[in-house]
C-alpha cells in the first residue's frame, strides 16, 4: 500500500527516489514488491533507453480508480481511532 500511495502522490518515480521515500525497505523487498505489483497490473514499469538506462514506475488506471476508496477507508479509520 505504501508503494501505491507514494506513486499516486508523486506520479512516475525512479527506483532510487521511491526507495528513499519508503525508508528502511531493503532493495530485495522493494524490487520484489514492484515486480509483483507490475504482474498484478497495478504498477507500470517504463524503461527509457538512455545511458544510463532510466526506469520509472507509476500506478495504472486500476489503482487510480481505487484511490478514492482508499481515501474513504483512511477517513473511516481515523474516525474510529482518532490520534
Secondary structure in CASP SS format (residue, H / E / C, confidence):
PFRMAT SS
TARGET T0000
AUTHOR 0000-0000-0000
METHOD secondary structure of the structure
MODEL  1
X C 1.00
X H 1.00
X H 1.00
X H 1.00
X H 1.00
X H 1.00
X H 1.00
X H 1.00
X H 1.00
X H 1.00
X C 1.00
X C 1.00
X E 1.00
X E 1.00
X H 1.00
X H 1.00
X H 1.00
X H 1.00
X H 1.00
X H 1.00
X H 1.00
X H 1.00
X C 1.00
X C 1.00
X C 1.00
X C 1.00
X H 1.00
X H 1.00
X H 1.00
X H 1.00
X H 1.00
X H 1.00
X H 1.00
X H 1.00
X H 1.00
X H 1.00
X H 1.00
X H 1.00
X H 1.00
X C 1.00
X C 1.00
X C 1.00
X E 1.00
X E 1.00
X E 1.00
X E 1.00
X E 1.00
X E 1.00
X C 1.00
X C 1.00
X C 1.00
X C 1.00
X C 1.00
X E 1.00
X E 1.00
X E 1.00
X E 1.00
X E 1.00
X E 1.00
X C 1.00
X H 1.00
X H 1.00
X H 1.00
X H 1.00
X H 1.00
X H 1.00
X H 1.00
X H 1.00
X H 1.00
X H 1.00
X H 1.00
X H 1.00
X H 1.00
X H 1.00
X H 1.00
X H 1.00
X H 1.00
X H 1.00
X H 1.00
X H 1.00
X C 1.00
X C 1.00
X C 1.00
END
